Amino acid sequence: MKKAKITRRGFLATGGVAAFIAANGGSFAQTEKPVTDLKPGEWSWYPERALNGPVAVLVSLADQLAFVYRNGIRIGVSTVSTGRKGYKTPTGVFSVLRKEKLHHSKAYNNAAMPDSQFFFGGCALHAGGLPGYPSSHGCVHLPKAFADLVFGVTHNGTPVIVTDSRSGIGSLSHAGLVLTNSDLQAVETMTGNVAGKNLPRDKDGESDDAFAIIVSSADRRLIALKNGKEFISADIGIEHPRLPLGTHVYLLQGVNPATHVYDWIAIGLGTGDEAAVDVQREIAATARLVIPPDVYGQISRNLHPGATMMLTDLPAHPETRSATDFVIMRNS
C-alpha cells in the first residue's frame, strides 16, 4: 500500500505530533498536563490553536518555563534550564538574531547546540540538558523535540522576552499606534503600507525585512532596527514627561482592512499572570508619544506583520543594549 504524503505544516496542524508520539512510546515527552505540573523535559505543543501569525517566545526564569505564542495565542509551553549562578541568562526584550540548525560552541569545547536561535551575544534558545534547575552557561535549554518545533515557526526578528516572572499577553487595535485618529486619510496611507505584506521569512540565515523599534523616555529618542542594524535614530516628544512611560512590548499582527487600524499583540512584562494585560494602559502609553511625521512615515513604510516595538524608561545607549537587539531590562 502506498503511503500518503503529508507536509510538515499538515503534520503539525492535524495533530500528527500527538499521533507520532503515541506510536513511538512517548519518547518526545509531549504531555497535556497543566503548566504547573510539567516535570523537567516535558512540554506541550498545540499549533492548531493558531495556524498563522507572528510568534513570540517568553521565558520565565522563576518558573523555568518557556511559552510560545502565535497571533497572541499560546501554542506551546516547555520546561527549560537557564543560566546557573555566575552565568545568569540576561533578562530583557531581545530578538532572534541568527539561527543555526546545528551549532557547535567555540567557547565550550565544541559542544553541540542543536536548533540554536541566538538572541543576545552567545545566548541562545537551543536543545540541551534539563535537570530541573538553572544549569546552563546563559543559554535557554529546551527539550530536543520542542526546540526543533520552535525552530520551525520562528524567523530572524522573532521577539524573545526573558523575565523573572510570567508575562501577560493580549490583543489591541490602534489607528496609528503613534498617530492620532484626527487625520483619517493619513491613517489610511500609513496602514496601507503594511497591507499585503507577509511575515519575514528566513533567507540564507537572515530575514529579508525584520523591523524593530525602541522608544526610550530617558533619551526621548526613537531607534529603529532593520535586519538588526540601526536604521532610524530620531528625537521625539513625550507628553507628561515626568511620568514613567513603563516597559511595553508590541508585536504587529497586521492591518484590519475594514477599519484601517493596526492590530497589535501587547505583552505585559513580568505580570506574573499570562492573562494580565491592561489594554487601556497599553494604548495610553503609546498615545503619549509625539513622533515627527517624517519619522513616522519612514516607520510605516517599513512596518510588516511580525514587526516589534518596545517602550522603555531606560536609556537606549550601548550600556543598556547590545548593538543589534532591544534594551536590556536591568533588575538593579
Secondary structure as GFF3:
##gff-version 3
##sequence-region A 1 332
A	DSSP	alpha_helix	8	13	.	.	.	ID=ss1
A	DSSP	alpha_helix	16	23	.	.	.	ID=ss2
A	DSSP	three_ten_helix	35	37	.	.	.	ID=ss3
A	DSSP	beta_strand	43	45	.	.	.	ID=ss4
A	DSSP	three_ten_helix	47	49	.	.	.	ID=ss5
A	DSSP	beta_strand	55	60	.	.	.	ID=ss6
A	DSSP	beta_strand	65	70	.	.	.	ID=ss7
A	DSSP	beta_strand	73	79	.	.	.	ID=ss8
A	DSSP	beta_strand	92	95	.	.	.	ID=ss9
A	DSSP	beta_strand	98	104	.	.	.	ID=ss10
A	DSSP	beta_strand	112	120	.	.	.	ID=ss11
A	DSSP	beta_strand	123	127	.	.	.	ID=ss12
A	DSSP	beta_strand	140	142	.	.	.	ID=ss13
A	DSSP	alpha_helix	144	153	.	.	.	ID=ss14
A	DSSP	beta_strand	159	163	.	.	.	ID=ss15
A	DSSP	beta_strand	168	174	.	.	.	ID=ss16
A	DSSP	alpha_helix	184	192	.	.	.	ID=ss17
A	DSSP	beta_strand	202	203	.	.	.	ID=ss18
A	DSSP	beta_strand	206	207	.	.	.	ID=ss19
A	DSSP	beta_strand	211	216	.	.	.	ID=ss20
A	DSSP	beta_strand	221	226	.	.	.	ID=ss21
A	DSSP	beta_strand	229	235	.	.	.	ID=ss22
A	DSSP	beta_strand	237	238	.	.	.	ID=ss23
A	DSSP	beta_strand	248	256	.	.	.	ID=ss24
A	DSSP	beta_strand	261	268	.	.	.	ID=ss25
A	DSSP	alpha_helix	279	287	.	.	.	ID=ss26
A	DSSP	beta_strand	289	290	.	.	.	ID=ss27
A	DSSP	alpha_helix	293	302	.	.	.	ID=ss28
A	DSSP	beta_strand	308	312	.	.	.	ID=ss29
###
